[in-house]
Amino acid sequence: MKIKDRIALYFTLISTSMLFAVLCVVYFTFMKFLEADFFERLTDRTMVTAKLYLEADEISRDALNDVRHKYLQKLNGEVTRIYDYKNRATFIGDTTQYWTKATIDQVRKRKQIKYTDGERQVVGIYYKDNQGDFVILASASDQGSHNRLTKLLRIMIFVFIIISLVVLILSRWIAEKMLKPLKKFMLEVKQIGSENMEFRVEETDTKDEINLIAKSFNHLMNELEQAFILQKTFVANASHELRTPVTRIMMATELALSKNRDAEAYQKVIYSILDDAEKMDHIITGLLTLAKMDMELLNAQLSPIRLDQLLFKIQAEWKQRKNLAIEFVNDLSEAHPQVLANEILLQIVLDNIFSNAFKFSNQQNVGCKLTQSDENFVIEIIDQGPGIPLMEQEEVFKPFYTRSAAVGQKGEGMGLYMAQKIITLFKGKIEISASKEYKSVFIISIPQL
């Protein structure tokens, strides 16, 4: 059963159950009201009978019967009896002993009784007169009330059926309207495939569950897209970057085997193959590092990080490991500069940039300055190198792009690419200052916590 059908069914069952309970309360309340009203009428009948027959001494019995039949409305199946102190029927003219001695004695004992006998209602009163002690009992069937209750029941059944159908139809319409965004969400999800992983379902400004599902789904698609990009990037980079050294190794090997050569020539070929193998090792290391880094970006756990403490830690490690000096300047007025980041990944970023700074500065001191701009903390890393040409400043953040060969250094061209990906994860940005002509100034901005 579809969700909209279940919602409509549950809503209808709840509504009709409440309606049924209300109708039952109304029906039984009305029934009790009619029953009480008829008891009151019977009680009045007994009192009028007592006044007519027991207090009007000078009027004959026949005249009293004429008055009674003329002015008192005849009730359906009415039976009235007046019993004297010997429990004998008297006055009315019908001496049939309609009620038992036990019932009459019960009236004498309780002074007044009311009870239901099948479809008949019975009222009895004890009446004390100068002529003696009497018991008056009256009984009748409230056929009019029974007819009214039957009509009321039919009306209620009809109303119940009509309202139930209306509620069912309206609840289906409401359920379909409520689930319309979910239907739209399902149609959008069906459009997603491996060829359009960048597609995202529409998110609204509402805070309902469907919008939360859409946001969660889009978050999942972001991670899946990253995984697909990771796979494609790894395969493309591997096939592209490994092809060149493998081709050189094959060519060098075939050339060496094409004819006999002396030991020195073979030694040169071996060195050439070794050099290409080292390059392949660097490329494979870079590719694996990139793949591992992308996976860490997908699953990174962010937490508050003290920037000043992290920079002091990195400064101490470079001094201890490489005996290289980082001139750190904390230009903040805030005592505890915190950002939301992953400490390990953020240290990888800073270590990569410091490593490049030392490499291109010929191991000279590197400056680091911590400042604040608007709602961001800014880390400036200043080297003493030749600087990066303006045309190449965007290229350095691409994978496998390196300027290391220009200064006689080795590099895989992966450090700045990973650094930019990590800083983007932290909702920050990394850029190179274009205002410095002879130095490279890497500026890292991260939103403050």
Phi, psi and omega in degrees: 000135180290159182299317182296325178291321178294317178299314180297319181293313180297316180297320179294316180298316179296314183294314181291327176296317177294319178296318179298317179297318179296315180296320178296318178298316180297315183297309183290329175295316179294322178297315179294325178295315179295321179295315178295321179296320180291324175299320178296320179295317178295322177297316177298323180296319179293322179293318178296319179299317179298317180295320183290313191267332187259336182253340178269076188290327186279352180264139181289160181296322180294321178295321178295322178295321179296317179297318182297314182287335183279318188254346177256126181294133180288124177274156183294119179066031186291137174225125179231134179224143172244123182247135180276191184293342176263014180062032178256139177294137185211173175068307189297326182111337177260107186269012179295133181279088188285320182253152182284162179299325180297318179295317181296318179294327178295323177294318179298323183285317186264354179072329178202137177226154174219131176201166181251132179240093185067236177270359182261149176246138187236137176230133177228139178229153175259126185233123180258125185228168178294343179271351180142187179260129185233156173239127180245124179240136178225142182217144178197164177254126182275072184294326179298317178293323177298320179294317179296319178296322178296316177296318179298319180297317179297318179297317181296319179298316180297314179297320180298315180295314181297312182295323178298317178295317179297316179297320179298314181294314181294321180293323176296319179295317179294317180298318179295322179292319179294324184267006178300316176299325178293321177297318177296320178300318180295320179295322179291322179297324180295340181279348185276133177213183181294338182275345179224060180292345180280353181292139178231144177286157184285134175251141181251178179274353180287160181247030181278176185294326182294320178294324176295322176296317179299317179295317179296321180294317179296323176297318177297319180295326177299316179292320178295320178297319177298320180295319178295317179298319178302313181296312182294319181296317181298314181295315182295315180295318180298312182295325182282313187282329182277340183296319184295307180294326178296318179298318179296320178297315180297317181295317180295320180294314179298321179293321180292327181274355184290334178201166179288139180227166179280174184296323181295321180293318177296324179296321177296319179296318180296318177298321179295317178295319178299319179297316178294324178294321176297319177297319177298320178298318178296318181295315179297319178299317179296318179296315179295321178296317178298316179297317179296321181294317179298321178293323177293326178295326180291330187241017184296138175259121183266145179207162179297132181234133174276112184295318182296319179294321179295319180292322175297321179296313180296320178302316181293320181294317179296323178292321183284318185279313188247354185058040179247139189259132171249118180274097186266131178235120177263104183256037182253145172274340181280137186283329185230081179287112183241144174228161177265109186202179172255120189299319182295313181293322179294324177292325176300317179301307183295320179297320179298316182289318176298321179298315177296320181298315178294321183296315182276351176261008180058044175066021175281169180300146179242135180268147177219130183229131180251118181228182180228136179222118183056244181253019183240151166265137186241129175249120178252125179245117188244124178255178180248024183276190184282352182088169181246127179302148183301324182290339184258359186293330176277334183288331186294342180269004178270149181295141177069010174267127182215146175250015185297324182297333182293335180247015177072029181244163176261146178191148181264350181074028182248341188298308182290328177298313178294323180299316180295320179297319182291314181297324176297323177300325181275013181062029177247193178212156178231134182212168179247131181290132179266001183273347181263123185276325186244006180225157173258127177241107177272126183246118180249122179246127180229132180301136179284151183279000000 
